[in-house]
Amino acid sequence: MDFAQYITQNALILIPALYIVGMVIKNTEKINDKYIPVILLFLGILGAIGIMGPSVESVIQGILVTGATVYTNQLIKQSCKKE
């Protein structure tokens, strides 16, 4: 799958940034794990708007980079999982 088809070059920087933020949130005990994707979605949309300016495309890019971040996290968790 070629992410470049869907996620613009400018927004790609948000994927590792959101991943790191997600790991920091995960290590805090004050926030329940089920809220992490919602928080990352909000931050992803804000980040995309900050990079690309306010537009519908920015919101879509924020959603896409958040999805890519959560998907990457799940790939890492599943590949490290011992059965």
Biopython code that builds the backbone (N, CA, C, O; Angstrom):
import numpy as np
from Bio.PDB.StructureBuilder import StructureBuilder

atoms = [
    (1, "MET", "N", (0.849, -1.174, 0.000)),
    (1, "MET", "CA", (0.000, 0.000, 0.000)),
    (1, "MET", "C", (0.894, 1.236, 0.000)),
    (1, "MET", "O", (1.843, 1.323, 0.780)),
    (2, "ASP", "N", (0.597, 2.159, -0.850)),
    (2, "ASP", "CA", (1.371, 3.386, -0.960)),
    (2, "ASP", "C", (0.622, 4.504, -0.242)),
    (2, "ASP", "O", (-0.365, 5.037, -0.748)),
    (3, "PHE", "N", (1.118, 4.850, 0.961)),
    (3, "PHE", "CA", (0.457, 5.893, 1.744)),
    (3, "PHE", "C", (0.488, 7.241, 1.044)),
    (3, "PHE", "O", (-0.354, 8.098, 1.313)),
    (4, "ALA", "N", (1.444, 7.439, 0.153)),
    (4, "ALA", "CA", (1.567, 8.723, -0.540)),
    (4, "ALA", "C", (0.333, 9.029, -1.385)),
    (4, "ALA", "O", (0.073, 10.189, -1.704)),
    (5, "GLN", "N", (-0.418, 8.010, -1.746)),
    (5, "GLN", "CA", (-1.650, 8.234, -2.500)),
    (5, "GLN", "C", (-2.699, 8.943, -1.650)),
    (5, "GLN", "O", (-3.517, 9.701, -2.173)),
    (6, "TYR", "N", (-2.678, 8.703, -0.364)),
    (6, "TYR", "CA", (-3.743, 9.187, 0.506)),
    (6, "TYR", "C", (-3.299, 10.291, 1.462)),
    (6, "TYR", "O", (-4.036, 11.246, 1.708)),
    (7, "ILE", "N", (-2.098, 10.152, 1.993)),
    (7, "ILE", "CA", (-1.597, 11.123, 2.963)),
    (7, "ILE", "C", (-0.573, 12.016, 2.278)),
    (7, "ILE", "O", (0.377, 11.527, 1.667)),
    (8, "THR", "N", (-0.768, 13.313, 2.380)),
    (8, "THR", "CA", (0.152, 14.249, 1.734)),
    (8, "THR", "C", (1.507, 14.228, 2.430)),
    (8, "THR", "O", (1.619, 13.872, 3.603)),
    (9, "GLN", "N", (2.515, 14.611, 1.691)),
    (9, "GLN", "CA", (3.890, 14.616, 2.196)),
    (9, "GLN", "C", (4.017, 15.462, 3.463)),
    (9, "GLN", "O", (4.717, 15.077, 4.400)),
    (10, "ASN", "N", (3.351, 16.600, 3.492)),
    (10, "ASN", "CA", (3.439, 17.490, 4.655)),
    (10, "ASN", "C", (2.889, 16.853, 5.925)),
    (10, "ASN", "O", (3.392, 17.112, 7.018)),
    (11, "ALA", "N", (1.865, 16.025, 5.788)),
    (11, "ALA", "CA", (1.201, 15.456, 6.962)),
    (11, "ALA", "C", (1.894, 14.205, 7.494)),
    (11, "ALA", "O", (1.571, 13.752, 8.592)),
    (12, "LEU", "N", (2.831, 13.639, 6.750)),
    (12, "LEU", "CA", (3.495, 12.409, 7.190)),
    (12, "LEU", "C", (4.251, 12.579, 8.503)),
    (12, "LEU", "O", (4.379, 11.623, 9.268)),
    (13, "ILE", "N", (4.743, 13.761, 8.770)),
    (13, "ILE", "CA", (5.484, 14.009, 10.012)),
    (13, "ILE", "C", (4.605, 13.807, 11.242)),
    (13, "ILE", "O", (5.110, 13.575, 12.341)),
    (14, "LEU", "N", (3.298, 13.895, 11.055)),
    (14, "LEU", "CA", (2.390, 13.735, 12.190)),
    (14, "LEU", "C", (2.316, 12.292, 12.683)),
    (14, "LEU", "O", (1.997, 12.060, 13.849)),
    (15, "ILE", "N", (2.602, 11.322, 11.823)),
    (15, "ILE", "CA", (2.490, 9.914, 12.234)),
    (15, "ILE", "C", (3.449, 9.589, 13.381)),
    (15, "ILE", "O", (2.992, 9.118, 14.422)),
    (16, "PRO", "N", (4.762, 9.820, 13.238)),
    (16, "PRO", "CA", (5.632, 9.526, 14.390)),
    (16, "PRO", "C", (5.363, 10.438, 15.589)),
    (16, "PRO", "O", (5.515, 10.020, 16.737)),
    (17, "ALA", "N", (4.967, 11.675, 15.322)),
    (17, "ALA", "CA", (4.662, 12.591, 16.427)),
    (17, "ALA", "C", (3.474, 12.075, 17.235)),
    (17, "ALA", "O", (3.517, 12.059, 18.465)),
    (18, "LEU", "N", (2.423, 11.657, 16.550)),
    (18, "LEU", "CA", (1.245, 11.127, 17.243)),
    (18, "LEU", "C", (1.565, 9.810, 17.946)),
    (18, "LEU", "O", (1.037, 9.533, 19.023)),
    (19, "TYR", "N", (2.424, 9.006, 17.341)),
    (19, "TYR", "CA", (2.818, 7.735, 17.959)),
    (19, "TYR", "C", (3.512, 7.993, 19.297)),
    (19, "TYR", "O", (3.221, 7.333, 20.295)),
    (20, "ILE", "N", (4.422, 8.951, 19.305)),
    (20, "ILE", "CA", (5.137, 9.287, 20.542)),
    (20, "ILE", "C", (4.175, 9.842, 21.589)),
    (20, "ILE", "O", (4.247, 9.473, 22.761)),
    (21, "VAL", "N", (3.279, 10.725, 21.169)),
    (21, "VAL", "CA", (2.286, 11.276, 22.102)),
    (21, "VAL", "C", (1.418, 10.151, 22.665)),
    (21, "VAL", "O", (1.112, 10.139, 23.857)),
    (22, "GLY", "N", (1.026, 9.218, 21.820)),
    (22, "GLY", "CA", (0.223, 8.086, 22.274)),
    (22, "GLY", "C", (0.950, 7.235, 23.299)),
    (22, "GLY", "O", (0.348, 6.773, 24.268)),
    (23, "MET", "N", (2.251, 7.024, 23.088)),
    (23, "MET", "CA", (3.032, 6.244, 24.044)),
    (23, "MET", "C", (3.163, 6.983, 25.380)),
    (23, "MET", "O", (3.119, 6.363, 26.443)),
    (24, "VAL", "N", (3.324, 8.291, 25.321)),
    (24, "VAL", "CA", (3.404, 9.084, 26.553)),
    (24, "VAL", "C", (2.078, 9.010, 27.310)),
    (24, "VAL", "O", (2.061, 8.822, 28.526)),
    (25, "ILE", "N", (0.973, 9.159, 26.589)),
    (25, "ILE", "CA", (-0.346, 9.078, 27.229)),
    (25, "ILE", "C", (-0.561, 7.690, 27.820)),
    (25, "ILE", "O", (-1.112, 7.560, 28.913)),
    (26, "LYS", "N", (-0.131, 6.659, 27.111)),
    (26, "LYS", "CA", (-0.294, 5.280, 27.574)),
    (26, "LYS", "C", (0.428, 5.061, 28.903)),
    (26, "LYS", "O", (-0.052, 4.322, 29.762)),
    (27, "ASN", "N", (1.578, 5.705, 29.064)),
    (27, "ASN", "CA", (2.362, 5.521, 30.281)),
    (27, "ASN", "C", (1.860, 6.342, 31.465)),
    (27, "ASN", "O", (2.336, 6.163, 32.586)),
    (28, "THR", "N", (0.909, 7.234, 31.231)),
    (28, "THR", "CA", (0.294, 7.950, 32.348)),
    (28, "THR", "C", (-0.903, 7.144, 32.824)),
    (28, "THR", "O", (-1.614, 6.538, 32.023)),
    (29, "GLU", "N", (-1.113, 7.141, 34.096)),
    (29, "GLU", "CA", (-2.211, 6.343, 34.645)),
    (29, "GLU", "C", (-3.501, 7.140, 34.786)),
    (29, "GLU", "O", (-4.527, 6.595, 35.191)),
    (30, "LYS", "N", (-3.453, 8.422, 34.457)),
    (30, "LYS", "CA", (-4.627, 9.273, 34.643)),
    (30, "LYS", "C", (-5.643, 9.137, 33.515)),
    (30, "LYS", "O", (-6.820, 9.446, 33.704)),
    (31, "ILE", "N", (-5.207, 8.681, 32.349)),
    (31, "ILE", "CA", (-6.090, 8.604, 31.182)),
    (31, "ILE", "C", (-6.322, 7.138, 30.836)),
    (31, "ILE", "O", (-5.376, 6.365, 30.683)),
    (32, "ASN", "N", (-7.582, 6.772, 30.717)),
    (32, "ASN", "CA", (-7.962, 5.417, 30.347)),
    (32, "ASN", "C", (-7.533, 5.128, 28.908)),
    (32, "ASN", "O", (-7.621, 6.001, 28.045)),
    (33, "ASP", "N", (-7.069, 3.899, 28.650)),
    (33, "ASP", "CA", (-6.568, 3.519, 27.324)),
    (33, "ASP", "C", (-7.603, 3.685, 26.217)),
    (33, "ASP", "O", (-7.246, 3.955, 25.070)),
    (34, "LYS", "N", (-8.877, 3.526, 26.551)),
    (34, "LYS", "CA", (-9.897, 3.610, 25.506)),
    (34, "LYS", "C", (-10.044, 5.021, 24.943)),
    (34, "LYS", "O", (-10.618, 5.199, 23.869)),
    (35, "TYR", "N", (-9.530, 6.027, 25.657)),
    (35, "TYR", "CA", (-9.623, 7.407, 25.181)),
    (35, "TYR", "C", (-8.423, 7.840, 24.339)),
    (35, "TYR", "O", (-8.456, 8.907, 23.726)),
    (36, "ILE", "N", (-7.377, 7.036, 24.302)),
    (36, "ILE", "CA", (-6.166, 7.421, 23.573)),
    (36, "ILE", "C", (-6.440, 7.657, 22.086)),
    (36, "ILE", "O", (-5.998, 8.683, 21.569)),
    (37, "PRO", "N", (-7.142, 6.775, 21.366)),
    (37, "PRO", "CA", (-7.400, 7.059, 19.945)),
    (37, "PRO", "C", (-8.194, 8.344, 19.713)),
    (37, "PRO", "O", (-7.967, 9.044, 18.725)),
    (38, "VAL", "N", (-9.115, 8.654, 20.610)),
    (38, "VAL", "CA", (-9.911, 9.881, 20.468)),
    (38, "VAL", "C", (-9.025, 11.109, 20.674)),
    (38, "VAL", "O", (-9.135, 12.093, 19.942)),
    (39, "ILE", "N", (-8.158, 11.043, 21.665)),
    (39, "ILE", "CA", (-7.228, 12.151, 21.908)),
    (39, "ILE", "C", (-6.295, 12.320, 20.717)),
    (39, "ILE", "O", (-6.045, 13.441, 20.275)),
    (40, "LEU", "N", (-5.779, 11.204, 20.194)),
    (40, "LEU", "CA", (-4.890, 11.271, 19.034)),
    (40, "LEU", "C", (-5.619, 11.812, 17.807)),
    (40, "LEU", "O", (-5.030, 12.541, 17.009)),
    (41, "LEU", "N", (-6.888, 11.463, 17.651)),
    (41, "LEU", "CA", (-7.666, 11.990, 16.531)),
    (41, "LEU", "C", (-7.775, 13.507, 16.626)),
    (41, "LEU", "O", (-7.563, 14.212, 15.639)),
    (42, "PHE", "N", (-8.100, 13.999, 17.797)),
    (42, "PHE", "CA", (-8.197, 15.444, 18.011)),
    (42, "PHE", "C", (-6.858, 16.125, 17.713)),
    (42, "PHE", "O", (-6.818, 17.144, 17.023)),
    (43, "LEU", "N", (-5.770, 15.565, 18.232)),
    (43, "LEU", "CA", (-4.446, 16.146, 18.005)),
    (43, "LEU", "C", (-4.009, 16.026, 16.547)),
    (43, "LEU", "O", (-3.353, 16.922, 16.017)),
    (44, "GLY", "N", (-4.374, 14.916, 15.898)),
    (44, "GLY", "CA", (-4.037, 14.742, 14.487)),
    (44, "GLY", "C", (-4.725, 15.771, 13.607)),
    (44, "GLY", "O", (-4.114, 16.326, 12.693)),
    (45, "ILE", "N", (-5.991, 16.022, 13.883)),
    (45, "ILE", "CA", (-6.728, 17.031, 13.112)),
    (45, "ILE", "C", (-6.151, 18.416, 13.374)),
    (45, "ILE", "O", (-5.960, 19.196, 12.441)),
    (46, "LEU", "N", (-5.871, 18.727, 14.637)),
    (46, "LEU", "CA", (-5.265, 20.026, 14.951)),
    (46, "LEU", "C", (-3.895, 20.179, 14.292)),
    (46, "LEU", "O", (-3.564, 21.244, 13.771)),
    (47, "GLY", "N", (-3.108, 19.111, 14.320)),
    (47, "GLY", "CA", (-1.789, 19.161, 13.690)),
    (47, "GLY", "C", (-1.871, 19.371, 12.193)),
    (47, "GLY", "O", (-1.107, 20.152, 11.628)),
    (48, "ALA", "N", (-2.800, 18.674, 11.547)),
    (48, "ALA", "CA", (-2.963, 18.833, 10.096)),
    (48, "ALA", "C", (-3.449, 20.238, 9.755)),
    (48, "ALA", "O", (-3.006, 20.828, 8.770)),
    (49, "ILE", "N", (-4.347, 20.768, 10.557)),
    (49, "ILE", "CA", (-4.803, 22.146, 10.333)),
    (49, "ILE", "C", (-3.640, 23.113, 10.531)),
    (49, "ILE", "O", (-3.506, 24.085, 9.788)),
    (50, "GLY", "N", (-2.806, 22.852, 11.523)),
    (50, "GLY", "CA", (-1.649, 23.698, 11.758)),
    (50, "GLY", "C", (-0.655, 23.672, 10.612)),
    (50, "GLY", "O", (-0.035, 24.690, 10.304)),
    (51, "ILE", "N", (-0.500, 22.530, 9.982)),
    (51, "ILE", "CA", (0.448, 22.392, 8.871)),
    (51, "ILE", "C", (-0.139, 22.903, 7.564)),
    (51, "ILE", "O", (0.530, 23.612, 6.812)),
    (52, "MET", "N", (-1.392, 22.541, 7.292)),
    (52, "MET", "CA", (-1.985, 22.786, 5.978)),
    (52, "MET", "C", (-2.964, 23.955, 5.946)),
    (52, "MET", "O", (-3.394, 24.375, 4.871)),
    (53, "GLY", "N", (-3.315, 24.475, 7.104)),
    (53, "GLY", "CA", (-4.308, 25.535, 7.140)),
    (53, "GLY", "C", (-5.701, 24.952, 7.300)),
    (53, "GLY", "O", (-5.910, 23.765, 7.049)),
    (54, "PRO", "N", (-6.653, 25.775, 7.714)),
    (54, "PRO", "CA", (-8.011, 25.271, 7.937)),
    (54, "PRO", "C", (-8.722, 24.939, 6.624)),
    (54, "PRO", "O", (-8.949, 25.811, 5.785)),
    (55, "SER", "N", (-9.062, 23.678, 6.469)),
    (55, "SER", "CA", (-9.813, 23.226, 5.299)),
    (55, "SER", "C", (-10.351, 21.827, 5.574)),
    (55, "SER", "O", (-9.942, 21.166, 6.529)),
    (56, "VAL", "N", (-11.257, 21.395, 4.740)),
    (56, "VAL", "CA", (-11.800, 20.041, 4.857)),
    (56, "VAL", "C", (-10.693, 19.023, 4.607)),
    (56, "VAL", "O", (-10.643, 17.983, 5.266)),
    (57, "GLU", "N", (-9.813, 19.316, 3.664)),
    (57, "GLU", "CA", (-8.703, 18.403, 3.367)),
    (57, "GLU", "C", (-7.799, 18.215, 4.587)),
    (57, "GLU", "O", (-7.294, 17.117, 4.819)),
    (58, "SER", "N", (-7.597, 19.269, 5.359)),
    (58, "SER", "CA", (-6.783, 19.167, 6.575)),
    (58, "SER", "C", (-7.422, 18.214, 7.579)),
    (58, "SER", "O", (-6.733, 17.404, 8.198)),
    (59, "VAL", "N", (-8.726, 18.312, 7.736)),
    (59, "VAL", "CA", (-9.436, 17.418, 8.655)),
    (59, "VAL", "C", (-9.301, 15.974, 8.180)),
    (59, "VAL", "O", (-9.048, 15.076, 8.983)),
    (60, "ILE", "N", (-9.468, 15.754, 6.893)),
    (60, "ILE", "CA", (-9.327, 14.403, 6.337)),
    (60, "ILE", "C", (-7.907, 13.887, 6.545)),
    (60, "ILE", "O", (-7.719, 12.729, 6.915)),
    (61, "GLN", "N", (-6.916, 14.728, 6.313)),
    (61, "GLN", "CA", (-5.528, 14.324, 6.530)),
    (61, "GLN", "C", (-5.279, 13.993, 8.002)),
    (61, "GLN", "O", (-4.559, 13.043, 8.310)),
    (62, "GLY", "N", (-5.862, 14.760, 8.898)),
    (62, "GLY", "CA", (-5.731, 14.473, 10.322)),
    (62, "GLY", "C", (-6.312, 13.122, 10.688)),
    (62, "GLY", "O", (-5.734, 12.384, 11.486)),
    (63, "ILE", "N", (-7.453, 12.798, 10.105)),
    (63, "ILE", "CA", (-8.077, 11.494, 10.343)),
    (63, "ILE", "C", (-7.198, 10.380, 9.783)),
    (63, "ILE", "O", (-7.011, 9.352, 10.434)),
    (64, "LEU", "N", (-6.661, 10.577, 8.586)),
    (64, "LEU", "CA", (-5.823, 9.554, 7.956)),
    (64, "LEU", "C", (-4.528, 9.308, 8.724)),
    (64, "LEU", "O", (-4.131, 8.158, 8.913)),
    (65, "VAL", "N", (-3.868, 10.373, 9.168)),
    (65, "VAL", "CA", (-2.613, 10.162, 9.901)),
    (65, "VAL", "C", (-2.875, 9.517, 11.262)),
    (65, "VAL", "O", (-2.057, 8.735, 11.747)),
    (66, "THR", "N", (-4.002, 9.839, 11.874)),
    (66, "THR", "CA", (-4.346, 9.185, 13.138)),
    (66, "THR", "C", (-4.611, 7.702, 12.909)),
    (66, "THR", "O", (-4.171, 6.862, 13.694)),
    (67, "GLY", "N", (-5.324, 7.383, 11.843)),
    (67, "GLY", "CA", (-5.562, 5.977, 11.510)),
    (67, "GLY", "C", (-4.267, 5.236, 11.246)),
    (67, "GLY", "O", (-4.100, 4.102, 11.693)),
    (68, "ALA", "N", (-3.354, 5.860, 10.530)),
    (68, "ALA", "CA", (-2.057, 5.238, 10.247)),
    (68, "ALA", "C", (-1.260, 5.044, 11.533)),
    (68, "ALA", "O", (-0.556, 4.045, 11.684)),
    (69, "THR", "N", (-1.368, 5.988, 12.451)),
    (69, "THR", "CA", (-0.657, 5.880, 13.729)),
    (69, "THR", "C", (-1.188, 4.723, 14.561)),
    (69, "THR", "O", (-0.411, 3.918, 15.076)),
    (70, "VAL", "N", (-2.493, 4.636, 14.694)),
    (70, "VAL", "CA", (-3.101, 3.562, 15.486)),
    (70, "VAL", "C", (-2.832, 2.209, 14.826)),
    (70, "VAL", "O", (-2.567, 1.224, 15.516)),
    (71, "TYR", "N", (-2.899, 2.156, 13.499)),
    (71, "TYR", "CA", (-2.612, 0.921, 12.769)),
    (71, "TYR", "C", (-1.162, 0.492, 12.991)),
    (71, "TYR", "O", (-0.892, -0.688, 13.213)),
    (72, "THR", "N", (-0.239, 1.435, 12.934)),
    (72, "THR", "CA", (1.170, 1.136, 13.173)),
    (72, "THR", "C", (1.372, 0.599, 14.585)),
    (72, "THR", "O", (2.117, -0.360, 14.788)),
    (73, "ASN", "N", (0.717, 1.210, 15.549)),
    (73, "ASN", "CA", (0.809, 0.743, 16.925)),
    (73, "ASN", "C", (0.324, -0.694, 17.051)),
    (73, "ASN", "O", (0.953, -1.505, 17.731)),
    (74, "GLN", "N", (-0.778, -1.013, 16.405)),
    (74, "GLN", "CA", (-1.310, -2.373, 16.469)),
    (74, "GLN", "C", (-0.395, -3.376, 15.766)),
    (74, "GLN", "O", (-0.234, -4.502, 16.235)),
    (75, "LEU", "N", (0.203, -2.974, 14.647)),
    (75, "LEU", "CA", (1.160, -3.856, 13.966)),
    (75, "LEU", "C", (2.342, -4.178, 14.868)),
    (75, "LEU", "O", (2.780, -5.326, 14.938)),
    (76, "ILE", "N", (2.848, -3.182, 15.547)),
    (76, "ILE", "CA", (3.985, -3.393, 16.446)),
    (76, "ILE", "C", (3.583, -4.295, 17.611)),
    (76, "ILE", "O", (4.322, -5.213, 17.966)),
    (77, "LYS", "N", (2.427, -4.040, 18.202)),
    (77, "LYS", "CA", (1.965, -4.860, 19.323)),
    (77, "LYS", "C", (1.759, -6.315, 18.910)),
    (77, "LYS", "O", (2.149, -7.232, 19.632)),
    (78, "GLN", "N", (1.148, -6.521, 17.751)),
    (78, "GLN", "CA", (0.860, -7.883, 17.311)),
    (78, "GLN", "C", (2.122, -8.629, 16.893)),
    (78, "GLN", "O", (2.220, -9.839, 17.096)),
    (79, "SER", "N", (3.087, -7.921, 16.313)),
    (79, "SER", "CA", (4.311, -8.600, 15.886)),
    (79, "SER", "C", (5.197, -8.958, 17.077)),
    (79, "SER", "O", (5.993, -9.894, 16.992)),
    (80, "CYS", "N", (5.071, -8.233, 18.175)),
    (80, "CYS", "CA", (5.861, -8.518, 19.377)),
    (80, "CYS", "C", (5.148, -9.484, 20.319)),
    (80, "CYS", "O", (5.735, -9.939, 21.301)),
    (81, "LYS", "N", (3.916, -9.793, 20.034)),
    (81, "LYS", "CA", (3.105, -10.645, 20.897)),
    (81, "LYS", "C", (3.604, -12.086, 20.833)),
    (81, "LYS", "O", (3.797, -12.645, 19.753)),
    (82, "LYS", "N", (3.807, -12.671, 22.001)),
    (82, "LYS", "CA", (4.248, -14.066, 22.064)),
    (82, "LYS", "C", (3.036, -14.953, 22.285)),
    (82, "LYS", "O", (2.174, -14.666, 23.115)),
    (83, "GLU", "N", (2.992, -16.014, 21.537)),
    (83, "GLU", "CA", (1.839, -16.928, 21.650)),
    (83, "GLU", "C", (2.228, -18.207, 22.312)),
    (83, "GLU", "O", (1.389, -19.090, 22.491)),
]
sb = StructureBuilder()
sb.init_structure("model")
sb.init_model(0)
sb.init_chain("A")
sb.init_seg("    ")
for serial, (resi, resn, name, xyz) in enumerate(atoms, 1):
    if name == "N":
        sb.init_residue(resn, " ", resi, " ")
    sb.init_atom(name, np.array(xyz, "f"), 0.0, 1.0, " ", f" {name:<3s}", serial, name[0])
structure = sb.get_structure()
